[in-house]
């Protein structure tokens, strides 16, 4: 289980006497839901979780008005284990961009029922607000941004001892070579998995690059599907062109995105087309295919280098142990021969002295 930095900020929010409902924004699959639920279950006696995407029927609860007591009563009826207790209940609105009235209710929770601690989470919330012309209760909510796993969080989970060593450093000084090499290796692993929680878990569980790459590709595919969800049909081909142009442009030396280098996309006749047709009318050309293949190729090179490094290290260790064993056996043979010769010489000397003494007496 990852310890996320946002947990610290959530605890500070909970202890604030003048807290307001909290909105957590962040990209898809960055761990918002898991972090919020984990925090709520650890710090509250009761947790009421509502996912408007998975259970769209909950939207109707907010259509009948925004009286807080009535809302709580209705939710208690729909959710059998829901318990609304002052100061001890955390209410979580997940995918809140799917329900505008739930977003508006945050204002009344802030004004009329501050004893309930409200956390709302949503992906592409800003896009949804603009697209659907939704209103946000400005001044009645606090907004917190959540990002994918940072390298610091990754290192804590991947190599706790190195993380603790780095955390104890208080002055700027040169790192020992072994620590520096460890950090370089962990950073390469972090770059490969991209910091997304599912991909990081696959990497740390040693599921292989194929599993990591499949997870990352699934996330990219979901992002592309969101284009059709929030954009106009005529804009979808343009967005796809920009999306597929990002890797190749950012891979250049200047690392700048230049919109004018993107090939013009013919959107005539797409004004009245539905979203599915707009998606089907877009095809990848050679450049876009390379943009897709090159990152996979680079990823495979990095993974191959990591595998070769481990294999080389193991091979070197085996060769060193074999050489040490051979040298030890050779040394034992030489020492045994020297010992036997010395012992034989000593015995011969003693016999000579005994024989000489016996002859002298006779």
C-alpha positions in Angstrom: 0.0 0.0 0.0 1.4 3.4 -0.9 1.6 6.2 1.5 0.4 9.3 -0.5 1.4 12.8 0.2 -2.3 13.9 0.0 -3.0 12.0 3.3 -1.1 14.8 5.2 -3.2 17.5 3.5 -6.4 15.6 4.2 -5.5 15.4 7.9 -4.9 19.1 8.0 -8.2 19.8 6.4 -10.0 17.5 8.9 -8.5 19.4 11.9 -9.4 22.8 10.5 -12.1 24.3 12.7 -13.4 26.4 9.7 -13.3 23.6 7.2 -15.4 23.7 4.0 -16.5 20.9 1.7 -13.4 19.7 -0.1 -13.2 19.1 -3.9 -10.3 16.9 -5.0 -9.3 17.4 -8.7 -7.0 15.2 -10.6 -6.5 13.1 -13.8 -8.1 9.7 -14.2 -6.5 6.7 -12.5 -4.2 8.8 -10.2 -5.6 7.3 -7.0 -8.2 9.8 -5.9 -11.0 7.4 -4.9 -8.6 4.9 -3.1 -6.9 7.7 -1.2 -10.1 9.4 -0.1 -11.8 6.1 1.0 -8.6 5.0 2.8 -8.4 8.3 4.7 -12.1 8.3 5.5 -12.2 4.7 6.9 -9.1 5.5 9.0 -10.3 8.8 10.5 -14.1 8.5 10.7 -16.6 6.2 12.4 -19.0 6.4 9.5 -18.4 6.7 5.8 -21.1 7.4 3.2 -19.8 6.8 -0.3 -21.8 7.9 -3.4 -20.5 7.2 -7.0 -22.6 9.2 -9.4 -21.0 7.4 -12.4 -21.6 3.9 -11.1 -25.0 4.7 -9.6 -26.6 7.4 -11.7 -29.9 6.8 -9.9 -28.5 8.8 -6.9 -28.8 11.9 -9.0 -32.5 12.0 -8.5 -32.0 12.5 -4.8 -30.7 16.0 -5.5 -33.5 16.9 -8.0 -36.1 17.3 -5.3 -34.4 20.2 -3.5 -31.2 20.9 -1.6 -32.5 20.8 2.0 -29.7 19.1 3.9 -32.0 17.2 6.3 -34.1 15.9 3.5 -31.1 14.9 1.5 -29.6 13.0 4.5 -33.0 11.3 5.1 -33.3 10.2 1.5 -29.8 8.9 1.3 -30.3 6.9 4.5 -33.2 5.3 2.8 -31.3 4.4 -0.4 -28.1 3.4 1.4 -28.9 0.9 4.2 -25.7 1.3 6.1 -25.5 5.1 5.8 -25.2 6.8 9.2 -25.1 10.6 9.5 -23.6 11.6 12.8 -22.3 15.0 13.6 -18.5 15.2 13.4 -18.2 11.4 12.9 -19.5 11.0 9.3 -17.5 11.6 6.1 -19.7 11.9 3.0 -17.9 11.2 -0.3 -19.3 12.3 -3.6 -17.3 10.5 -6.3 -17.4 11.6 -10.0 -19.3 14.7 -8.9 -19.0 16.2 -12.4 -21.8 13.8 -13.3 -24.3 15.5 -11.0 -24.6 19.3 -11.1 -27.1 19.5 -8.2 -24.7 17.5 -6.0 -22.0 20.1 -6.8 -24.4 22.9 -5.9 -25.4 21.1 -2.6 -21.8 21.7 -1.3 -22.8 25.3 -0.7 -25.6 24.3 1.6 -23.6 21.7 3.4 -21.1 24.5 4.1 -23.7 26.9 5.3 -26.4 24.7 7.0 -24.6 21.5 8.0 -20.9 22.1 8.6 -20.9 19.2 11.1 -20.8 16.8 8.1 -17.4 16.5 6.5 -17.8 16.4 2.7 -15.2 15.3 0.2 -16.0 15.4 -3.5 -13.8 13.9 -6.2 -14.0 14.3 -9.9 -12.0 13.8 -13.1 -12.1 16.5 -15.9 -14.2 18.6 -13.5 -13.2 21.9 -15.2 -14.1 20.5 -18.6 -17.4 19.2 -17.5 -18.3 22.6 -15.8 -17.6 24.5 -19.0 -19.2 21.9 -21.3 -22.4 21.7 -19.3 -22.4 25.3 -18.1 -22.4 24.1 -14.5 -22.0 26.4 -11.5 -19.5 26.0 -8.8 -20.1 27.3 -5.2 -17.3 29.8 -5.1 -16.2 30.7 -1.6 -18.0 27.7 -0.1 -15.6 24.9 -1.1 -11.9 24.2 -0.9 -10.2 22.8 -3.9 -7.2 20.4 -3.6 -5.2 19.0 -6.5 -4.0 15.4 -6.6 -1.2 14.2 -8.9 0.1 10.7 -9.8 2.6 9.1 -7.6 5.8 11.1 -7.2 9.3 9.7 -7.2 9.5 10.2 -3.5 6.3 8.2 -2.9 7.6 5.5 -5.3 11.0 5.3 -3.6 9.3 4.9 -0.2 7.4 1.9 -1.4 10.1 0.4 -3.6 13.2 0.8 -1.4 12.3 1.9 2.2 15.9 1.8 3.4 17.2 4.1 0.7 14.2 6.4 1.3 14.9 6.6 5.0 18.6 7.3 4.3 17.8 10.1 2.0 15.2 11.6 4.4 17.8 11.7 7.2 20.2 13.8 5.1 20.2 17.4 6.4 23.1 18.9 4.5 24.0 19.1 0.8 26.8 16.6 0.4 28.0 14.0 -2.2 26.1 10.8 -2.0 27.9 7.5 -1.7 28.3 5.7 -5.0 26.1 2.8 -4.0 23.3 5.1 -2.9 23.5 7.1 -6.1 23.4 4.0 -8.3 20.4 2.7 -6.4 18.6 6.0 -6.9 19.4 6.0 -10.6 18.0 2.5 -10.9 14.8 3.3 -9.0 14.3 6.5 -11.0 14.5 4.5 -14.3 11.9 2.1 -13.0 9.7 5.1 -12.0 10.0 6.6 -15.4 9.0 3.3 -17.1 5.8 2.9 -15.0 4.9 6.6 -15.3 3.7 7.1 -11.7 0.2 5.8 -12.2 -0.8 3.7 -9.2 -1.9 0.5 -11.1 1.2 0.5 -13.2 3.4 1.2 -10.2 1.9 -1.8 -8.4 2.5 -4.0 -11.4 6.1 -2.9 -11.5 6.8 -3.5 -7.8 5.0 -6.8 -7.9 7.4 -7.9 -10.7 4.6 -8.6 -13.1 6.8 -7.7 -16.1 6.9 -4.9 -18.6 4.1 -6.5 -20.7 1.6 -6.0 -17.8 2.9 -2.5 -17.0 2.6 -1.5 -20.6 -0.9 -3.0 -20.9 -2.1 -0.9 -17.9 -0.6 2.3 -19.3 -2.1 1.7 -22.7 -5.5 1.1 -21.1 -5.2 4.5 -19.3 -4.3 6.2 -22.6 -7.3 4.6 -24.3 -9.6 5.8 -21.6 -8.3 9.3 -22.0 -9.0 9.1 -25.8 -12.5 7.9 -25.1 -13.0 11.0 -22.9 -12.4 13.2 -25.9 -15.7 12.0 -27.4 -17.5 12.4 -24.1 -16.7 16.1 -23.5 -15.9 17.5 -27.0 -18.0 18.4 -30.0 -17.9 15.8 -32.8 -16.2 18.2 -35.2 -13.4 18.9 -32.6 -12.6 15.2 -31.9 -10.3 14.7 -34.9 -8.3 17.9 -34.0 -8.0 16.7 -30.4 -6.8 13.3 -31.6 -4.2 14.9 -33.8 -2.9 17.0 -30.9 -2.9 14.0 -28.6 -0.8 11.8 -31.0 1.5 14.7 -31.8 2.6 15.2 -28.1 5.2 12.4 -27.9 7.1 13.3 -31.0 7.2 17.0 -30.3 8.2 16.7 -26.7 11.0 14.2 -27.7 12.7 16.9 -29.7 15.6 19.0 -28.3 13.5 22.1 -27.7 10.9 20.1 -25.8 8.2 22.6 -26.8 4.7 21.8 -28.2 4.0 23.8 -31.4 0.4 23.7 -32.6 1.1 24.9 -36.1 3.2 21.8 -37.0 0.1 19.6 -36.6 -1.4 18.5 -39.9 -4.7 20.2 -40.7 -7.7 17.9 -40.2 -10.7 18.0 -42.5 -13.7 18.4 -40.3 -16.2 19.3 -43.0 -19.4 17.4 -42.6 -18.8 16.4 -39.0 -21.1 19.1 -37.5 -24.0 16.8 -37.5 -22.1 13.5 -37.1 -22.5 11.6 -34.0 -19.5 10.8 -31.7 -19.0 7.2 -32.9 -18.7 8.3 -36.6 -16.3 11.1 -35.7 -14.1 8.6 -33.9 -14.2 6.2 -36.9 -13.3 8.9 -39.4 -10.0 9.5 -37.8 -7.1 7.3 -39.0 -3.5 7.2 -38.1 -0.9 8.2 -40.7 2.8 7.2 -40.7 3.9 9.9 -38.3 1.2 9.0 -35.7 2.0 5.3 -36.0 5.7 6.1 -35.2 4.5 8.3 -32.3 2.8 5.2 -30.9 5.7 2.7 -31.7 8.7 4.8 -30.6 7.7 5.1 -26.9 7.1 1.3 -26.8 10.5 0.8 -28.5 12.3 3.1 -26.0 10.5 1.3 -23.1 11.6 -2.1 -24.3 15.2 -0.8 -24.7 15.2 0.5 -21.1 13.7 -2.7 -19.8 16.2 -4.7 -21.8 19.1 -2.7 -20.4 17.8 -3.3 -16.8 17.5 -7.0 -17.5 21.0 -7.1 -19.0 22.4 -5.2 -16.0 20.9 -7.8 -13.6 22.1 -10.7 -15.7 25.6 -9.2 -16.0 25.8 -8.7 -12.3 24.7 -12.3 -11.6 27.1 -13.6 -14.2 30.0 -11.6 -12.7 29.2 -13.0 -9.3 29.1 -16.6 -10.5 32.4 -16.2 -12.3 34.0 -14.6 -9.3 32.8 -17.4 -7.0 34.0 -20.0 -9.5 37.4 -18.4 -9.7 37.6 -18.1 -5.9 36.7 -21.8 -5.5 39.3 -22.9 -8.1 42.0 -20.8 -6.4 41.1 -22.2 -3.0 41.4 -25.8 -4.3 44.7 -25.1 -6.0 46.0 -23.5 -2.8 44.9 -26.5 -0.7 46.7 -28.9 -3.1 50.0 -26.9 -2.9 49.9 -26.6 0.9 49.1 -30.3 1.2 52.1 -31.2 -1.0 54.4 -28.9 1.0 53.1 -30.3 4.3 53.6 -33.9 3.1 57.2 -33.2 1.9 58.1 -31.5 5.2 56.6 -34.4 7.2 58.4 -36.9 5.0 61.7 -35.1 5.4 61.3 -35.0 9.2 60.5 -38.7 9.4 63.5 -39.6 7.2 65.8 -37.4 9.4 64.6 -39.2 12.5 65.2 -42.6 11.0 68.7 -41.7 9.9 69.6 -40.5 13.4 68.2 -43.6 15.0 70.1 -45.9 12.6 73.4 -43.9 13.1 73.0 -44.1 16.9 72.4 -47.9 16.8 75.5 -48.5 14.6 77.6 -46.3 16.9 76.6 -48.3 20.0 77.2 -51.7 18.4 
